[in-house]
Amino acid sequence: MFGFLKKKKQQTEIYAPVDGRAISLEEVGDGVFSEKLVGDGIAVIPEKDQIVVPVDGEISFVMETGHAFGVRVPDGPEILVHIGIDTVNEKGEGFQVQVKAHQPVKAGTPAVLVDREALYKKGYNLVTMVLVPEIDSFGSLQFLKKGEVCAGKSAVLAF
């Protein structure tokens, strides 16, 4: 009764973490991501070195290797950003972390500077995934944009 009085939850948008070309996870070519074992989301083939925070929230963790970090959305899920495939093997080389755990952040905040040239020379695929592991607890994930995207400006996902 009086359902019209219920406040509708505002949609939360998740932005591209890097300038580049957004693709589906199925196109990533690594089973862990393309089979969505870590979570649903989207990937971006990077064209720049700067990775930014994709959503307003608080940094929940930063891997000491710099290749991944998480952002906890207020009253929402944790959003994971994973830079490249097998880049953990570099043990932090080629990654300059610019955020720390428990830091409040806004979408577009610089998070990790990547030495793409050095990592490409070593043969790494630097496709960058934005993943939402717990989306089922918070609704459904909407895919907003594929193709060319701008870091912190192009909304690629929403829940």
N, C-alpha and C positions, 0 to 999 in steps of 0.2 A: 504494500500500500504506500502511496505517496512516493513511488520510485522516481518521479520527476524531481523530487527534492534532493536526491542523492547527488553528491558532487562527483562528477566524472573525473577519473584520474587523468592527469595531463600526460600526453605522450612524451617520452624521453627520446631524443635523437642522439645517435652516436655518429661522430664525424670521422672522416678519413684521417688516418694517423700520419700520412705522408702524401706528398704530391705524387701522382702516378696514375695507373690504370687499375680500377677495381674489377675483380673477377670473382667468380663463385669459388667456394672452397673445393668443389669437385675438380676444378681446373688446376689446383695447386700441385698435384703430382706426388704428394707424400700421404700415405695411407692414414697416418695419425690425424691429419687435418682434413683430408678430402672425405674420409669416412666419418668425420665429426666426432671422433673419440674424445676430444678435449672440449667440444662444445660447438654450437652452431655459430655462424657468423659470415664474414666476408674476408677477402684478401686483397692486397694492393701490391702491384708490381711497382717498386719505388723508382722515382726519377730524380729524387733529391736525397741528401744525406740526413736531414733533420726529421726525426720521428717526434710527433707531438701527442699529447694526451687527447684521446678521442671523445671525452665526455666530462662534464663537471662532476667532481667528487673528491675522494681522498685516495692518495696512493696507498694501496694495501700491501704491496710488496714490490721489491725490485730484485731480480736475480743478480747475484754478485758478479756474474759474467756479463751483465748488461743487455743480454739478448731478449729479455722478457720482463714485463711489469704488469701489475694489476691496478685497477681503479675501482673502488667501491662506490657505487652510486647511492646517495641517500635514499633510504626506503626502496632500494632496488638491488639488482644483482651486481656481482663483480664482473668487470669487463677485463679480459686479458688481451695484451698485445704481445705477439711473439714475432721477433724479427728474424727472418730467414729460416732455412732448413739446415739442421745440424750445426748451426753457428755456435751452439754451446761448446763445441769442441775447441773453439778459439780461446776459451778461458778468459774472456774479457777483452782480448786484443781486437781492436777495431771498433770498440764501443766506448763512448764517453757518456756516462750517466749524468743527467742534469736535474734529477728529482730524487727525493728520499721517502722512505716509508712514513706514513702518517701525515704527509704534507697535503694540505688542501690545494686543489688544482681546478682550473677551468679548462674547458675544451680549447685546444690550441696551445697550451703551455708546452714549451720545449721539454722533452723527456729524455731522449737519447740522440746523440750525434753519432752517426755511423760512417766509418771510412769505407764507403762502397767500393771505391777503386781497389783498395788493398784486398778486400774480401772477395771481390769478383776475380781478381788475379789468382786467388787461392782456390777458385772453382765453386764458391758458394752461391746458392740461389737465395737471394735476399727478399723474396716475396714476404710481405708482412701481413700476418693474420690478426684480425680483431674478432675475438671469440667471446661468447656468452654461455658459459657452462651451465648455469642454473636458470635458464630462461623459463622453463616450465613452471617454476614457482612464482613467476612475475608476469605471466601472460604469454603472448606469442611474439615472435620476432618478425618484423616487417623489413623487407629488402627495398631500399629506396632508390639506389643508384648503382649502376655499373658503368664502366668506361672511364673517361678522364675525370679525375677528382683532385681537389685542392685540400691540403692538410688543414684540419681544423675549421674548414669552411663548407665542405661538401658533406651533407648528411647522407650516410650510406645505409644505416640501419635505424630502426626505431622499435620501442616496445611500450 
